[in-house]
Amino acid sequence: MPLTGKIALVPGSVRGIGRAIALDLAERGASLALTRHDWPQDFEAMEKAFRQSGRPFRIFDIDLRQTAAIPELVEDVRRHFGRLDILINNIERGGMPVVHGKYTCEQWNLEQETTLRAKHWLAEAALPHLKASGDGCLINISSIAALTGRSGPAGLLFNEGYAAANRGISILTETWARIGAPEVRVNELMLGLVETRHGPDTRGWSLLTDPEKAALTNHTLLRRIGRIEDVVRAIRFLVLEAPYMTGSLLRLDGGYVLGGEKVPPMPMGVE
């Protein structure tokens, strides 16, 4: 198992993408530091899943919007496991226009605090320990909302505040890549529409009409919504198979940003 002896911190690992990423890291030998705050109804299932993984893990109950508590969290991870090698900067909160309607100040602040601010303070606290490991890996997870904003078919799912927060993540990725080098690789995985995240199994998706859902898949070159396993494989690549990649952005969106329009045949021309 290539990650035996490595310690990975995966916030937002109660369910969905975060839990799948953490379980895949465990399958490859990593020991896990996990955080949770929302969705208490899923806590028991989370604990069961990680017990069944057979790998050492510890769950930390923390609201990462309370940034003053983040340095102590990272220090607790170091004290418990002795080191920190991997941070999957996964937490976010995205308000969907189809769910929340027009922005309120509270919703705007919630998205900024979770999607951008918590990521910042978590990485800042973790970077010295990732550097000390000598072979650290930090992956920021963001959204194509950073590129599309509230436009096109996804305008029902992406708010402009959420888009602004995600655009900020790219700045942090580049800065941390410079700070972390050469001991830490820092990259960004930018997600499109994925199940449990702006896709099926979200409240917003359930509120869309069939034509609205079709418009989203038709705008995606691969004509489907991303699966959790697609994200897991991309994270696996960045952690294990990309030793010469840092400061980079990997977009995993099935071609949504390019749009679903076909390239027309080349015209004959006039000469």
C-alpha positions, 0 to 999 in steps of 0.5 A: 500500500503506497500510503502506508505510514502517511497521515491524511487530514480530510475535512468534510468527510461525513458523506459524499465526496469527502468520505469517498476520498478518505476511504480511498486513501485508507484503502491505500494505507493512509491513516486518517484525521477526519472532521465533521460538523453538519449532517449529524444524522450521518455520523453513525454511518460515517463511523461504521464506514471508517471502522470497516476500512481497517485503518487507524482514524480519528474523528474531530468534531469542529466547525471550521468556520471558527477559525481560531480553533483550526490551529489547535485542530492541526496540532491535535492531529500532529500530537495524535498521529505524530505527523501530517503528510496530506491535506485534502482541502475539501470543505465548502458551502454553495448556495444554489439560486434554485434553493435559496433565491436572492442572496441574503447577507447570512447566506453570502457570509456562510459561503465565504466563511466555508468555501474560502476562509476555512480553506485558507486557515486550515492550509496555513496551519497545516503547511509547516507540518506538510513541509516537515514531512518532506513529501507533503501533498495539499489539494484544494477542491474548487468548483467551475463556478469560478469560471462560469459564474451565475450564467448558462444552464448552471446559473440555477445552481451557482451563485456569484458569491460562491463563484467569487469564493472559488475563484479566490481558491486558485490564488491560494493554490498558487501562493501555497505552491510557492510557499510549500516548494520543494517539500510540498506539492499544492494543486487544485481540483476544480469540479463540475457537476458531480453527484452529491455536489451540484448534481443528483442527491442534492436538494437543488437538483431535485428542484430542477425540471427535466428540461433544466436537467437536460440542458445541463447534461447537453451543455456537457461534452461527455453528456453526463453528470460526474460520479463520485468515483471520477473525483476519487480517481482524480485525487488518487492521481494527484496524490500518487501519480503526479510527483512533478505537478505543483501549482496546477489546476486540474479541471474535472467537469466533463467538458462543461466549461467548453460547452456542449456545442459541436464544432461545425464542418470546415467550410469550403472557403472562397479561394 
